[in-house]
Amino acid sequence: MSRVRQALRHPFWQAFILLLVAYLFFKFGIAYLPALLGMHSAPVPSSVIMQYMFIALVGVLIHVSSDEARWRQFKEPVQATLVDRDKKWLRLSLLVLVPLLVGFATYQRTRPRVDAPIELRSIHPAPPGQITFRGKTIPLTGLENPLRKRGSMPEHLRTGQRVYYQNCVACHGDRLDGQGHFANGLSPAPASFADAGTIAQLTESFVFWRIAKGGPGLPREGTPWNSAMPVWEDFLTEDEIWAVIIYLYEQSGWQPRRWEAHGAAEEGKAP
């Protein structure tokens, strides 16, 4: 019992216990305290916890180093572990455990996850009425693919194929099934255009919006599972995006939803 009391009075173990308490508070206390007060609560992101822990560590180190005697006493266990001969087994254990813990933590942070989102998410969020593409305003409502009216479909297909294999195949795959080389490293996984629940349900103007604005262009209801797709208007021209859309529908075998059919359906519902 005296050893425990002596350890609790030691600056090193006081700092360790303080950091442990701080971690438990940041990890669980902040999330559940609002619930105890009858308020809305949500899990605290790990990146925020790491920032809080860094601030707590800096504060603890400032405190223990503010007095020379306390700082010298604080360093004693560390120095003994690194130098004393009777601590060789401890050094070897740390030499094995620390890399394993770092590797495990790195794996946990980088592995693909398919956890359900914290909030409700719309897979196909409603598009805006219009977007700005490189300074040009493009109305999306009622918009059809302009390349389909220009003819030269074989040429548009070749352009779309080139654009797809230069920019999209690594994620969406050679078979358009979302199984590209990078797919396993992305969460959520890239869309499978072969699936009847993706582009087969969408108008071409919707697909244009999603390609042009990418993940950063998703509205609030499209989060928190943000798409990893880049903002392709920064790299592709308007015609190249329309061409790759033609290629997607041609290769997948689906037909895009038509605004005329949508309008007819709405008229049929009218009293």
N, C-alpha and C positions, 0 to 999 in steps of 0.2 A: 504493500500500500504506500509505503514511504517512497518507493521508486516511482510509482505513478505520480505522486504529488510533486516529486522532484522534476520529473519529466514535464509536467504541466507548467512548472515555473520556468522552464528553459525557453528562451526566445525562439529557437528553431521550431520546437513542437507547438508553441503558441501560434506561430505564423502558419504552420501546417494546418492546425485545427481551424484557424480563422479562415483560411482559404477554402477548406472543405465546407465549412458552414456557408460561406459566400456562394460557392458553387450550388449547393443544395437550395439555397434561397433563390438564386437566379434561375435554376432549372425548374423548380417546382413552386416556390413561393410566389413569384411574380405571376405565374399562370393561374394559380388557384386562389390567390388573395381576392381578385375581383369577384370570383364565384361565391366566396364566403360573404361578400358584401352585397350579393344579389345583382352584380353587374356582369356584362358579357365578358367572357375570357377566351383566350386562344393560346395555343402553344407558342413559346418563345423560340424564334429561329436560333439555330446553333451558332450562326455567325454573330448574332447579338450577344449570346452568352459568352462567346470567346472575347468579345470586346469588353464586356463587363469584367470578366476574369482578369484580363490584362490590366485594366484600371485598378482592380483590387490588389493584384500582385505588385504593381508599382507603389501603391499606397503602403502596403506591408513592408516593402523593402526600404522605403523612405523612413518609416517609423523605426525599424530595427537598426538602421545605419545612422540614425540621428545622434546616438550615443556611442562613443568609441568602445566602452566596456561591453555594452550589449551587442554591438556588432561583432566583436571578437568572440564572445560567447556563442553567438548565432552561427558562426563559421566552424566551430569546433566539430560538430558531427560530420559535416561535409569533408573537412580536412582529414578526420580520422578514417572515414570511409575510403578516401583516395590514397592514403599514405600508410596507415597502420598495417603491420603484417598479419595480425589476427583478423583483419577484415577482408582477407583475400577472397574468401568464399562469397562475401557480399558483393565485392567488385565484379566477380565473375557472373553472379546472378543478374546484376544490373546490366552487365554487358550483353547478356542474352535477352532479358526481359524488355529493356527499353526499345531496342530495334523492333521486337515483335509487337509491342504496344503501338509504336509509331506506324508500323506497317498496317496493323489492324485498323487503326483510326483513319489512315489514308484510304484504305479499301472501303470502309463504311461511308466515307464522304464522297467517294467517286463512283461507287457501283450504281448501275441503273436501278431505279425504284419504280414500282407501279402502285404505290400507296394511293388510296383515295384522297382527293383534295379536301382541304379543311372546309371550304365553302362550296356551294352548288356551282357547277360550271356548265356552260352551254357549249356543246361540241361544235355546233355551227352557229355562232352568234350572228345576230342581225347585222347586215352591212350598213354603212352610212348611205345617205341618199346620193352623195357625191364625194369624190376624193380629189386631191391635188397630186398630179403626177409630174414631177420636175417643173413645177410652176404652172402647169396646165390643169385647169379644172375639168374633170371628167364626171358627168352625171352617171350613176350606176343604174338607177331605176329605168327599166325598159331597154337597157343597153344590150345590143347583140354584138357578136364578134365581127368587127369590120372587115377582117380578112376573108370571111366567107362570102362577102359580097363582091370581092375584087377578082374572084376566080383564081387561076393558077394554084389550085390546091396541092398538086404534087410538089411545087416549089415551097409552099408554106409548110408542108409536112417535112421536107428535107431541112428547112430552117429550124422547125420545132425539134426534130430529132437531134440536130447538132447542139442546140441550146440545152436539151435535156441531158445528153451524154457529157457535155462540158461542165454542167453545173448541178444537176439534180440526181444523177444515177448513184452517187456515193451514198446518199441517204435513202432514196426511194427505190433503189434497186433496178436491176436490168429488166425484171418482169413487172415493174411498177407496183410491186406488192409490199413496199415499205421495208424490204429486207436487204438494203444496201450495206456496204462494208462498215459504215459508221452507225448503223441502226442500233446496235446493242449498246452503244455508249450514250444514247439519247433517251430522255424521259420527259414527255411522252414519246413513244416511238413515232417515226415518220409515218405519214398517212399512206395507206395502201389504196392506190387508185383502182385496183382490181376489185375492191370491196364495194358492194352495192350501196353501202351507207355513206360513201364519200362523194366524189364528183358526179355520180349518177343522180344524186338528189339536188344538185346545185345548178344554178345558171352560170353561164360563162363569165358574166360580169362579176359574180361572187368570187369565182376562182381567180379572176384578174386582180381583184382587190386583195385577196389573201396572198397571192404571189408578190404583188407590187409592194405591199406594206409589211409582209412577213410577220414574225412573232411580235416585234415591238408595236405593230399596228393593231393588235387585238384589243377589243374593248374590255371593260372591266369584267363582264360576265364570261369572257374567254380565259380568265385566270382562275386559280393560281397555277394551273399546269400550262405555263407559257410555252408556245411553240418555239423551237430552236431555229426556225427558218429565217434566213437573213432578209433584209429589206432589198428585194431584187431590183427595185427601180433605181438603186444606186449603181447597178452593174448591167442591166439589160434595157434595151429600148422598148417602147410601147409595142411595136410590131413583133419583136422577139417574144414578148410575153404572150401576146395573142397567138403566135405561131406555136409555142410550146403547149398552149392549151388545146389547140387543134390536135397536136400529136398525142396528148394524153387521152383524149376521147377516142381517137382513131385506134390507138394501141390497146386500150382497155376494152373497147367494144361497146362502151356506153354512149348514150345520146344525152346531151345537156338538156336540162329543163328549159322550156321555152316560155318567154313572157306571155305569148299569146295563149298558151294552154292555161297558164296561171290566171290570166284575165278572164278566160272563158269559165274557169271553175268558180271564180268569184261571182261572175254574173249568174251562174247557175244557182248559187246560194242565195242570191238576192230575192226578196219576197215579191 
